[in-house]
Amino acid sequence: MTRGKIIFIDETGRHYQTPEFNGDMYQEGHGGTIIDKYEDGGIQSYGDYERFSIGFDRRYFGYADSVDEFISSFMPENDCVDYRNNWTDYLYVINGSGRMIRALTEDGTVEIPADHMGVFRFQNFKQLVRMKKKTKTVFPKKKFVEIIDRLREIHDLKDNIDKLIHGKGGVIDTDSLNGSGMLICHERSVIELLEFIMNDQAGSIEYFIYRLDYGRAYTAGRVMDICGNNIDYSSAETVYDFLMKEAANKN
């Protein structure tokens, strides 16, 4: 049975450790769950560590009766821990101290940088794991275009209903009827939400919809940048591309 522990080092240098889990704690087994969670940024504080460790135990082992009895701690000297007498198959050591931690192994001294995890097998270092860089979430172009197209369809339907109603003046009482009132449409709210998601501080989406009638009133040269270059507002696709370019330039 492959055994293992999960260890967390806090900002004071204190080491917290779980009891020894007995079974499949190698990297391709339950250890992989620990590595994946850390890489995804799920264990960055002691609170994260405690919650994960308890959940991990409940999922695979069922050892814990209480948190106080489950997690123990110790304080090494000079930010250095000695693993030369470690007889646990795997140690998953998370450095949340904010500084370099040194580990003594049979192969020599190993440094675990801040915000990294060191994986040890018995008395030797095996792997260094770091959190994956978070990439900024980008609102999909396809979804942006679908929403704009849907707004245009609703807008056109409203206009057609208005024309139909007001064209039947002798048949229908038009004083209190209009297309907007007959359709449940939160067009303004949807536009504001799109402006927020796309960081459209200049109001390009609103201009495209209301002034250019969803691009149908656009002509080349109508919209220019400060250098006199043409900005293509002929479609939802080109507006999206412009907004993404603006966002990239700001970064």
Beta strands, then each sheet from edge to edge (+ up, - down):
strand 1: 3-9
strand 2: 15-17
strand 3: 21-22
strand 4: 72-74
strand 5: 80-82
strand 6: 90-95
strand 7: 101-105
strand 8: 108-112
strand 9: 116-121
strand 10: 124-130
sheet 1: 3+ 1- 2+ 4-
sheet 2: 3+ 1- 6- 9+ 10-
sheet 3: 5+ 7+ 8-
end
